Amino acid sequence: MKENQDREELKANIEVDVLFARIQAQAITQTLRVTQHAQKEMDAEEITLDEVLAAVANGQILEDYSEHKRGSCCLLYGCTDKGRPLHVVCTTAQTLLIIITVYEPLPPKWVSPTQRRQQ
């Protein structure tokens, strides 16, 4: 039983690693589109596309929403070259990386850049 759980966990980790590698490749080649919503958020928080790309390049997947009603997507966490923490919500099942929203994770919603406040 434990061995099956370990095997399933390993498989899930490998799938996340492959998924993240694809997202990073799309970001590096700028095979992407920024939604109007994401652009508004970026403008409001003074976040540049270069900062978003840097955060994706050195980030990690925090949450995978593979069953989302609007299509597979995930929440990424990464830092800009200057150390600014960013969250990026993007698609995961498209040939084009679609940046859905971008924001700086701040209280009260976030305790830290990787931990949500309990509701």
C-alpha positions, 0 to 999 in steps of 0.5 A, spaced: 500 500 500 505 504 502 509 502 495 503 504 491 502 511 494 510 512 493 509 510 486 503 515 485 506 521 488 513 520 484 509 519 478 505 526 480 511 529 481 514 527 474 508 530 471 508 537 475 516 537 473 514 536 465 509 541 465 513 546 469 518 545 464 514 546 458 511 552 461 518 555 462 520 553 455 514 557 452 516 563 457 523 563 454 521 563 447 515 568 448 510 563 445 505 567 450 499 571 450 497 576 456 490 577 457 487 583 458 485 582 465 493 580 466 495 586 463 490 590 467 493 587 474 500 588 471 499 595 470 496 597 476 501 593 480 507 596 476 509 589 473 513 588 467 513 582 462 520 582 463 519 581 471 513 576 469 518 572 465 523 572 470 518 569 475 516 564 471 524 562 469 526 561 476 519 559 479 515 553 482 508 551 481 504 552 487 497 549 485 495 545 479 488 546 477 488 541 472 480 540 472 478 547 472 472 549 468 475 554 464 481 549 462 487 547 465 491 552 469 496 553 475 498 558 480 506 559 479 510 563 484 517 566 483 521 572 484 523 577 479 531 578 478 530 584 483 527 579 488 520 581 488 515 575 489 510 574 484 504 569 482 502 568 475 496 564 473 497 561 466 494 555 462 497 549 462 494 545 456 495 550 450 501 550 445 501 558 447 502 560 454 496 564 456 498 569 462 491 569 466 493 574 471 499 576 475 500 579 482 504 580 488 502 576 493 500 580 499 497 580 506 491 579 508 490 574 503 497 571 503 501 569 509 507 569 505 508 568 498 507 561 498 502 560 504 495 562 503 491 565 510 486 560 513 479 562 512 
